[in-house]
Amino acid sequence: MGNSSGRVVLNHSTHIPGLISRLEKLTKHDGITTITPGVIASVRSHSPHFKLKVSVPIRGGFKLIARQGKTVQEVFILTTLAQELLEAAIAQVLKK
């Protein structure tokens, strides 16, 4: 019940611009314990706006994909939330 927030683990030196601030907001949701940004890569296709979407379930949570421009980054979230609730929390964070 809002007693403690989760945390963002910063184990990589590079991140998509704007990713960390959005992840920090996401940690304030109940049920989210740890968020770890993962591998960053370049892709051919261009995504003009920042996107963050659930990719696949992992043990204890979900893998997300963050996209901005020609860059993608994996994000791992440990959470007790169901996928629909996590997606709703992400939608809230992405709204300005």
C-alpha positions in Angstrom: 0.0 0.0 0.0 2.5 2.6 -1.1 4.9 1.8 1.7 8.1 1.6 -0.3 8.9 2.2 -3.9 10.9 0.0 -6.2 14.3 0.8 -7.5 16.1 1.3 -10.9 19.3 -0.7 -11.2 21.8 1.3 -13.3 24.3 -1.3 -14.5 24.9 0.0 -18.0 26.5 3.3 -18.9 24.3 4.2 -21.8 20.5 4.5 -21.9 17.9 5.8 -24.3 17.4 9.5 -23.5 14.4 10.0 -21.2 14.3 6.3 -20.2 15.6 6.6 -16.7 13.3 9.4 -15.6 10.3 7.4 -16.9 11.5 4.2 -15.1 12.0 6.2 -11.9 8.3 7.2 -12.1 7.3 3.6 -12.8 9.0 2.4 -9.6 6.5 4.4 -7.6 3.7 2.0 -8.6 2.8 -0.6 -6.0 3.9 -4.1 -7.0 7.0 -3.0 -9.0 10.1 -4.0 -7.1 13.1 -3.7 -9.4 13.7 -2.3 -12.9 16.9 -3.1 -14.7 17.7 -1.5 -18.1 19.5 -4.0 -20.3 21.3 -4.2 -23.6 21.0 -1.2 -25.9 21.2 -1.7 -29.7 20.7 0.2 -33.0 18.0 -0.9 -35.4 17.1 0.1 -39.0 13.6 1.2 -38.4 12.9 4.6 -36.9 10.6 5.3 -34.0 10.1 9.1 -33.8 8.4 9.0 -30.4 9.6 7.2 -27.2 7.9 3.9 -26.8 7.9 1.4 -23.9 6.0 -1.9 -24.4 5.8 -5.3 -22.7 7.6 -7.9 -24.7 7.6 -11.3 -22.9 7.1 -12.6 -19.4 10.2 -13.5 -17.5 10.5 -15.2 -14.1 9.1 -12.8 -11.6 8.1 -10.1 -14.1 8.4 -9.0 -17.7 10.9 -7.9 -20.3 10.0 -4.6 -21.9 11.4 -3.0 -25.0 12.1 0.8 -25.0 12.4 2.5 -28.4 13.4 6.0 -29.5 14.7 6.9 -32.9 16.9 4.1 -34.2 17.7 2.8 -30.7 16.1 0.0 -28.7 16.8 -1.1 -25.2 15.7 -4.1 -23.2 14.2 -3.3 -19.7 13.6 -6.0 -17.1 10.9 -5.4 -14.5 10.4 -7.5 -11.5 6.8 -7.1 -10.4 3.8 -8.9 -8.9 1.5 -7.0 -11.3 -0.4 -8.8 -14.1 0.6 -7.7 -17.6 -2.6 -5.6 -18.1 -1.9 -3.6 -14.9 1.8 -3.1 -15.8 0.7 -1.9 -19.3 -1.7 0.6 -17.6 1.1 1.8 -15.3 3.4 2.3 -18.3 0.7 4.2 -20.2 0.3 6.5 -17.2 4.1 7.2 -17.1 4.3 7.8 -20.9 1.5 10.5 -20.7 2.9 14.0 -20.4 
